[in-house]
Amino acid sequence: MNPKLGMIRQKVGDILFGLVRYKTPAGYHTWQVKAVPGERDTLICLVADDWPKKMLNKEVNFIQKYKNDYLFIAGKISAERRKDSGTVLSIFIKKACWFERHSDRATSWLKEKLVYENHGKEQLGLAS
């Protein structure tokens, strides 16, 4: 496993809660989720709120914040399973970024700490 992805996955598991965002022509839809790292390059999320049907293979963003750390993961929903407690999603990680917030008096900014880009099967499918 890529060491950068390993560090980001560890941070996701430490924070536990986050937001999944999906963009439609009408705007963004956001759901609060409980997240844990899945196998290799996946993220497993439990959505307790109403989750729309037919979201398989849709591009989504996962966002977490804890103190001065911000995590952003762009991915694609690779599996969904509905249960009594909500919907369990498997998100294939395409890109993951970890930022830290810094400030100097009245100015604050985000500084990139780690970036992981997945150039695996999902992106190379057309090459075969």
N, C-alpha and C positions, 0 to 999 in steps of 0.2 A: 504494500500500500504506500502511496505517496505520503511522505512525512507531513507535508503541509495539510493535506486532507485529514490525516490522523489527528493533528492538533485541533483543527476546526471541528471535527466530529466529537472530540473530547469536550470541547467548549459547549457544543449544542447539548450534549448529555448533562453537563453541569448546570446549565441554565434551565433546561427542561421545557419551558413554555415559550411560545412565540406566535407569530401571525403568518397565515398563508394568504397571499393576495393573488387575485386573478383579474386580468384586465378584459373588459368587454367594451363594445362601442359606447355603451351608456356610462362607463366609468369603472372604477375598481370595486371589487367585492372582497371583503376581508373577513376571515374567520380566525378566532383564537384556537390554538391547538396545543396539545401536549406532544412533544417530539423527543425521539431517541434515535441514535444512529442505527441504521440497518446494516445489512451485509455490504461490504466493499464500498460502493459508491451510491448508496441509497440512504434515504432518511425516512423513518416511519413516523407518521403523524396520526393522532387520534383527534377527530373533530367531533365535539359533542353537539354543536349547533346543527341546524338544517344544512345539509350538504346537497347541492344540486346533482341530479343524475347526469350521466354522459359526460363526465369530466376526464375520462381516461384519455391519455395522450395529450392533454392540454398543458400549455406552458404556465407555470406558476412561480411565484417568488415566496421565499420563506425568510422572515425577518425576526431577529432577536436583539434585545438590548439588556445589558446588565451593567449597572454603574457606568463606566466610561467605555465599555466594549460594545461594539455593534457588529452583528453577523448578518450577512446577506447571502442567500443561496438561490440561484436561478436553476430551475429544473423542470422536469416533465413528469406528470403523474403516470407511473408505469403499472400500478395496480390499485384497485379499490375493493374493500370488503365491508359490507354493511353489517353492523351488530346492534344489539339492544342498547349498548352504551354510546353508540355513535358510529361514525365511519372511520375505518382505518385506511390510510393512504400510504402508498409507497412512492416516494419521489426520487427519480433518477437525478443525481447531482450533475449538472453541466458546468456550473461555475460557483465557486464559494469564495467569499471575501470576508476578512476580519479587519475591522477598523477600530482605532482608538481615538477618543475625543480628547483633544488638547485645547488649552485656553491660555490666553495671555491678556489679563485684565478684561476688557470688554469684548475681545474677539475670541471666537472659538472655531475650531476646524477639526475635520476628521483626517487622521493619518493612517495610511494603509499599513497593516501589520503583516498579513498573509493573503495571498491570492492563489487559488487552485483552479485550473481549467481542465476539464475532462475532454480529451480528444479520443475517446474510446469508440465503441461500436455505434452509438447513437449518431455521431457526426460523420463517421466514415462509411455509412451504409450505402451511399451512392457510388462509392469508388469500386465496388465489386462488379 
